[in-house]
Structures are given as C-alpha cells and as structure tokens.
C-alpha cells in the first residue's frame, strides 16, 4: 500500500443521489460491467460492446462521470477508479453506498 494513499475507509463517498441517478439505466450498468474488466475503454469501444450509438454512450458516460463512478484518463479513455474495485477483474463495484454485482447485467 502506498503510504501517501488515503485509506478507502476515510475517502469521501460519491453523492448518493447522483449514484442513484447514474444507475437508473441498463446501458450504464452494462458500461460499468465492461469497465470492471480493468481495461480502460474509449466511448466508441463501449458503444460497440453494449450495442449502443457512440452519441448515446457519450451521454451515459457524462452521467457516470458526473456521479464520480468513472474517471476519464488521457484522451477519451474511461475507467472505474481503483478504489471502487475490491476485486480487480471481477464484475463487482463497491461505491460505499451500494455494492454492485454486475455478472448478471
């Protein structure tokens, strides 16, 4: 563990209302499931993987990013912050307020 890293237990949690709104559509669940695989993805890749248009997927990414559930890396790559992935590579995300098991999504 990095001695300068803030432990997950004391990191601020994402806003509950924004999390609830961000989890309101199946397409966002599918995006999160793809991102739990650990590989940063571009919007166009995510669109192809979930069967959506790039424009619609970009709007979904905006909602997920606004809620703090994903982060944008260099360029247009998106990922789930490591602090929310208790088991990297597994379809599980822990946002503090809720634990998502995305294997059924």
C-alpha positions as a printed Julia matrix, in Angstrom:
105×3 Matrix{Float64}:
   0.0     0.0     0.0
   1.18    3.47   -0.86
   1.92    5.38    2.41
   0.54    8.57    0.8
  -2.71    6.97   -0.31
  -5.81    7.79    1.71
  -7.38    4.57    3.02
 -10.69    3.71    1.36
 -12.48    3.9     4.72
 -11.79    7.65    5.01
 -12.21    8.64    1.36
 -15.35   10.62    0.65
 -18.19    8.62   -0.86
 -19.89    9.7    -4.07
 -23.14   11.62   -3.68
 -25.99    9.13   -3.12
 -28.5    11.0    -5.28
 -26.05   11.18   -8.18
 -25.18    7.49   -7.78
 -28.87    6.54   -7.8
 -29.5     8.65  -10.92
 -26.4     7.26  -12.64
 -27.52    3.67  -12.03
 -31.0     4.27  -13.45
 -30.43    2.73  -16.9
 -29.41   -0.71  -18.05
 -26.9     0.73  -20.51
 -24.94    2.34  -17.65
 -24.88   -1.0   -15.84
 -23.5    -2.62  -18.99
 -20.85    0.1   -19.29
 -19.79   -0.45  -15.68
 -19.65   -4.2   -16.27
 -17.32   -3.69  -19.25
 -15.11   -1.33  -17.25
 -14.77   -3.8   -14.33
 -12.66   -5.93  -16.65
  -9.87   -3.48  -15.87
  -9.06   -2.23  -19.33
  -9.67    1.49  -19.98
 -12.06    1.93  -22.88
 -12.97    4.67  -25.33
 -16.6     5.72  -25.74
 -16.74    4.26  -29.23
 -15.5     0.89  -27.94
 -18.03    0.88  -25.13
 -20.8     1.76  -27.59
 -19.91   -1.23  -29.75
 -19.66   -3.57  -26.76
 -23.05   -2.59  -25.31
 -24.85   -2.25  -28.64
 -25.47    1.49  -28.48
 -24.6     4.5   -30.59
 -21.46    6.5   -29.76
 -23.55    9.63  -29.1
 -25.87    7.83  -26.67
 -22.9     6.2   -24.94
 -21.16    9.58  -24.59
 -24.25   10.88  -22.77
 -24.21    7.84  -20.5
 -20.52    8.42  -19.76
 -21.27   12.02  -18.81
 -23.8    10.83  -16.21
 -21.41    8.22  -14.82
 -18.55   10.72  -14.69
 -20.7    13.41  -13.06
 -21.62   10.93  -10.32
 -17.92   10.08   -9.81
 -18.4     6.44  -10.8
 -15.95    6.57  -13.69
 -12.99    8.76  -14.46
 -11.64   10.0   -17.76
  -8.0     9.25  -18.39
  -5.79   10.78  -21.06
  -7.54   11.16  -24.36
 -11.02    9.72  -24.25
 -10.3     6.62  -22.2
 -12.59    5.84  -19.29
 -12.09    3.6   -16.27
 -13.58    2.9   -12.87
 -11.43    4.38  -10.09
  -9.4     1.61   -8.43
 -10.8     2.5    -5.01
 -14.2     1.14   -6.14
 -12.86   -2.19   -7.41
 -12.42   -4.53   -4.42
 -11.5    -7.41   -6.74
  -9.87   -6.09   -9.92
 -11.05   -8.01  -12.97
 -14.23   -9.21  -11.24
 -17.68   -7.76  -12.1
 -18.07   -6.21   -8.63
 -18.03   -2.5    -7.81
 -18.23   -1.07   -4.28
 -19.34    2.57   -4.24
 -19.64    2.63   -0.45
 -23.39    3.24   -0.52
 -24.0     0.17   -2.62
 -22.22   -2.94   -3.83
 -22.93   -3.87   -7.45
 -22.56   -7.42   -8.69
 -22.57   -6.96  -12.43
 -22.16  -10.57  -13.53
 -25.9   -10.79  -14.19
 -26.07   -7.48  -16.09
